[in-house]
Amino acid sequence: MACHIEIGGKLPAALIPALADQIEASGASDEWLPKIPDDCSEMISDGEILDLYHNDHDELAELEEFCVAHDLTFRRWTTDHEPVVEVYEPGMGNPDWYFSTADGDPLVRLDDKLPAIRRVELLASLVVPPLCIVNDNYEESRR
């Protein structure tokens, strides 16, 4: 079950090592072929969306939990026999998901009711912002 995850949002500089540790622990890479650098913080760049790939989406659970705990937006595509997109942005509470094509385009069933269609439309419209490395006081100011 190959997957691709995009991560963005405001990241306090003090959390770069913790995010790098999560990436390393998950085994994710910035390329489809697993090639994990010696220092995963090299993949984290200010002003860019963090794009990661993995052969097993289950391995990204702790990375996704880190994103939720630190209000980082993410979108993960899983390309298995039933492709799914899972999304999270600050304020959602918990991540949500929808069925998709292998390319990540949203799918709705013919018998879906309008509220379900609107939910999928809303989730599919989520835009992952680039990572913005902020000063270490940001974490305390958002509380």
C-alpha positions in Angstrom: 0.0 0.0 0.0 2.2 2.8 -1.3 1.4 6.3 0.0 2.4 9.9 -0.4 2.0 12.5 2.3 2.3 16.3 2.1 3.0 18.2 5.3 2.9 22.0 5.8 2.0 24.7 8.2 3.8 26.6 10.9 6.6 24.6 12.5 8.5 26.0 15.5 12.3 25.8 14.9 12.7 23.8 18.1 10.5 21.0 16.7 12.6 20.4 13.6 14.7 17.7 15.3 11.5 16.0 16.6 9.9 16.1 13.2 13.1 14.7 11.7 13.0 11.9 14.3 9.4 11.1 13.4 10.3 10.9 9.7 13.3 8.6 10.4 11.2 6.4 12.7 8.5 6.0 10.1 11.0 5.0 7.3 9.5 7.7 5.0 11.6 9.1 2.3 11.5 12.1 0.0 11.7 9.7 -3.0 9.7 6.6 -3.9 12.8 4.4 -3.6 13.6 4.3 0.1 16.8 6.3 0.5 16.7 7.8 4.0 19.4 10.5 4.5 21.7 10.4 7.5 19.9 13.5 8.8 16.2 13.7 8.0 16.2 17.4 9.0 17.7 17.9 5.5 14.3 17.2 4.0 12.6 20.0 6.1 12.8 23.3 4.2 11.3 26.6 5.1 8.8 27.7 2.4 8.3 24.3 0.9 5.7 21.6 1.4 7.3 18.5 2.9 6.7 15.6 0.4 7.3 12.1 1.7 6.7 8.6 0.3 6.3 5.2 1.9 5.4 1.7 0.9 3.1 1.2 3.9 0.7 3.9 5.1 0.4 2.2 8.5 4.0 3.2 9.2 3.0 6.9 9.0 0.5 6.8 11.9 2.9 8.3 14.5 4.1 11.0 12.0 0.4 11.9 11.4 -0.2 12.0 15.2 2.8 14.4 15.5 1.3 16.6 12.8 -2.1 16.7 14.6 -0.4 17.4 18.0 1.5 20.3 16.5 -1.1 21.7 14.2 0.6 20.8 11.0 -1.6 20.3 7.9 -1.3 17.1 6.0 -2.8 15.2 3.1 -2.0 11.5 2.6 -2.9 9.5 -0.5 -2.9 5.7 -0.2 -2.8 3.9 -3.5 -4.0 0.4 -2.6 -7.0 -1.5 -4.0 -9.3 1.1 -2.5 -7.4 4.4 -2.7 -8.1 6.8 0.2 -7.1 10.4 0.9 -6.7 11.4 4.6 -6.5 15.1 5.4 -6.0 17.2 8.5 -5.7 20.9 9.1 -5.7 22.8 12.4 -9.2 23.2 13.9 -10.6 20.0 12.4 -10.3 18.0 15.7 -9.3 14.7 14.0 -8.2 13.8 10.6 -10.9 12.8 8.1 -10.8 10.9 4.8 -12.5 10.2 1.5 -12.3 7.5 -1.2 -10.3 8.6 -4.3 -9.0 7.6 -7.6 -5.4 6.3 -7.8 -4.5 9.9 -8.7 -6.1 11.3 -5.5 -9.2 12.7 -7.2 -12.3 12.5 -4.9 -14.9 9.8 -5.5 -18.5 9.8 -4.4 -21.1 7.1 -4.8 -24.2 7.6 -7.0 -26.4 7.1 -3.9 -24.5 9.6 -1.7 -26.7 12.3 -0.3 -25.8 16.0 -0.7 -24.2 16.4 2.8 -21.8 13.5 2.1 -20.9 15.0 -1.3 -20.3 18.4 0.2 -18.2 16.8 3.0 -16.0 15.1 0.3 -15.9 18.4 -1.7 -14.7 20.3 1.4 -12.1 17.7 2.3 -10.8 17.5 -1.3 -10.4 21.3 -1.4 -8.0 21.4 1.5 -4.7 23.0 0.4 -1.5 22.0 2.2 0.5 25.2 2.8 4.3 25.3 2.7 6.2 24.7 5.9 6.9 28.0 7.6 9.7 27.7 10.2 8.7 30.1 13.1 10.6 31.2 16.2 10.4 29.0 19.2 8.0 31.4 21.0 5.3 30.5 18.5 4.4 27.3 20.3 3.6 29.1 23.5 1.8 32.0 21.8 -0.8 29.7 20.2 -2.1 28.4 23.5 
